[in-house]
Amino acid sequence: MDATSWLGPRDYRLFKGDQLAVIDTTNGNKISYEGKIGDHGTYANIPANFKRSIDATTWRGVPGDYRLFRGDRVISIDTSQGNKVIYDGLIADHGTYANIPESFKRGIDATSWLSATDYRLFKGDWLVVIDTTHGNRITYDGLIADHGTYANLPAAFARCIDATTWRDVGTDYRLFKRDRLVVIDTVNGNAVKFDDKIANHGTYQNLSSYWTS
């Protein structure tokens, strides 16, 4: 898995290569879209190289600011205005990321938007947390493994995370690495409540092996 976007229970998006899958988790985890990123209406206006692959996504819960990352660039889509691209530039030039380490400005592996005060970026074994309500100040800058949320993660995940899904419920925070998925319950001591192959989790039961391998 390259990236994920939880837009809602009926619109859960997965990205891999130039492909996009959308799952309706309210209807037996039915696949409501599977095809090229560029052929889905949301992404009609994004640059061509973003249609080939996406590194990470940030859904902020507001239709006017849906962010996609690739290399050192970030774009923002306003899904309420005909999926217009409202920002297309370097990560380093976007105000939200003014204070992040230089290495993160060159590209990130994954993101988690937990809230406006808790916006997380992952790169290798490192984690940065941004408080967007106070001048985008950095509230954490250190190893993934040293942050309390990830205290119980398998060692392989602490070294690198491919993608994350935050479902707006603290009991179901998902982290992906290759064909494996870990689910953290942040309400109950950051316990790991699922640690297995992606294919063995019910949400992904209707996906082809392309997505789960």
C-alpha positions, 0 to 999 in steps of 0.5 A: 500500500502506498497511501490511504484516505479515510474520507468516510465509512462509505469512501475509504480509498487505497492507493498503489502504483497508478491504481485506486480502490475505494471501499464502502465499509457500510456495505460488506466492504464492497469495492465501489471503485477500482481503476486508475487514479487519473480516471476517478473524478476527484483526481481529474485535475492533478498533475500527470506524475501524481496520477502515476503514484502517490506517496501519502495523503492527508484528508483534513475532514474539510472538502476544501483541503485534500492533500496528496504528496509525491516526492518533494511536492504537495498538491491540495484539491478542493473537492467542493469546487470541481476538484480544483487544484488550489496548491501545487508546489514544493512541500517546503513552500507550503506554510503548514510544513515551514518548520519540519526537518529538511529531510521531510521537505524532500518527501514523506512516507505517510501521514496521519491527520488526527486533529488540527493540533496533532498532524503526523508525518512519517519518514523512515524511522522518524516521526514529526507532529505538527500543531497547526493551530499554533503557527505550525509548531513542531510538538514532537520530532523523534523516533517513531518507537519513542512516541507513546502511541507506537510503544507496542508496535512490532519492530519492523513498523517502528523502522518504517511505515508505508501508509496510515489510516485514522478513522476518527475513532481512537480504537481503530488506527491502522498502519501498513507495511508491505503486506502487513497491517497493525491496528492500534487502540489509542483509547486503551493503552495503545494496545495492538489489537490486530497484527497480521496480513492485510488480506486477513482483515475483514475490511480488505476481504474483497480486494485482489492480491495486488492490494494485499501483497 
